[in-house]
Amino acid sequence: MAEKIKTAGNQVINLGCRLNIYEGEVIKKHLIDTSSTECIVINTCSVTQEALRKSKQAVHSACKTHPNKKIIVTGCAAQIKPHDFSQMHGVNLVLGNEEKMNQQSYVDLNLKDKIQVGDILSSKHTNKNIIQHFENHTRAFLEVQNGCNHRCTFCTIPFGRGNSRSTPIGSLVQQIKTLVSKGYQEVVLTGVDITDYGKDLPGEPTLGQMVKRILNLVPDLPRLRLSSVDVAEINKDLLDVIQSQPRFMPHIHLSLQSGDNMILKRMKRRHTREQVLKFCSFVRTLRPEIAFGADIIAGFPTETEEMFQNTIDLVREAKIQFLHVFPFSPHENTPASRMPQVAFEKRKIRANILIKEGKQQQQEFFSKHLNTHHITLIEKNNKGYTENYIPIKVEGGVISPNTLIKVRLKHANTDHVLSQKVT
């Protein structure tokens, strides 16, 4: 679903990942600081063909609905396919992913060439923007890393985001202190491949070392959470954080993709199913209440029924509760697009089977935690998330958003747990 941010006659429409949510706020700030008005910026996504379709649909809709406004298209889809968007009737400007973060891109919009898209693979730009507010969000998001040095056979994200580059720890600490001073009680560290963090910085600090520094230097931050991680790169530093830092939220989302070793090899992933199982099992000894999520592609080329069953078995054995499942969609000119394809209908069927399995794991996790107490950050309509990401709704009177309260989990519904405030 597209997220819309409105300000001063402008609108920023974010599609896709949490990184786009953060960058959408940077874009909004640039529009305000340059006194730009009557602009609609569509911050696109291209992680799947469906995401690309929705991005184009959002651009068409904006052009049709707002014919008198300046339509600016940016994001990964614009970076990878700038000419596709520049040729759409009503589009005024196409910005690359590096250009959208530059305030000067929003100055003198009428004087610019229609396509402003540079070579993202040569970019060394790191995030130094100070964001003080996230519209429509109780939690704050912070870009700690961008880009990816790896070349999975199905993925075009490196060509949309560039190679991996990390934001220095000092800058991250400054940004989080600002967010805390503005009342934010939870920050989510986000990026493209955050477990690759620090390899391009002096001294090569690891993700775990960076998290330790943040928690030590910002003691007033109640909750810190990570976005997606790769088990192949998780080291002792991060494991120490998981075990010893109660302000680090016990919820890990894995960039899994498959539970079959041959498919993982053909994807050019760096982990094995055995590594995933070992990681999940070990981390539960450190934080028994921890929850796991995962991204999974259903129907990757050459995937047999046996290979698909290996993925289902992994979800069950590792007890992964929060699944993001995508039927495989080939990107042109990727190695995976040239492999023998699984029939489209079979991909959809397998995706639905995985979604059902994920719901089953989720219900078991909900039930396991009934009658236990948790600290929850209320977002809106008395809804929020526990430390281990269980979605809850609190009975009774209205509770103000951005309130941390203790709740007892009472009754598991399909998509949340009904809870009671504990006084």
Secondary structure, DSSP 8 states (H G I E B T S, - for coil): --EEEEETTEEEEE-SSHHHHHHHHHHHHHHHHTT--SEEEEEE--SSHHHHHHHHHHHHHHHHH-TTSEEEEEEHHHHH-HHHHHTSTTEEEEE-TTGGG-GGGGSSGGGS-SEE---GGG------------TT-SSEEEE-EE--S---TT--HHHHH-S-EE--HHHHHHHHHHHHHTT--EEEEE-SSGGGTTTTSTT---HHHHHHHHHHH-TT--EEEE-EE-GGG--HHHHHHHHH-TTB-SEEEEEEE-S-HHHHHHHT-S--HHHHHHHHHHHHHH-TT-EEEEEEEES-TT--HHHHHHHHHHHHHHT--EEEEEE----TTSGGGGS----HHHHHHHHHHHHHHHHHHHHHHHHHTTT-EEEEEEEETTEEE-TT--EEEE-SS---TT-EEEEEEEEE-SS-EEEEE--
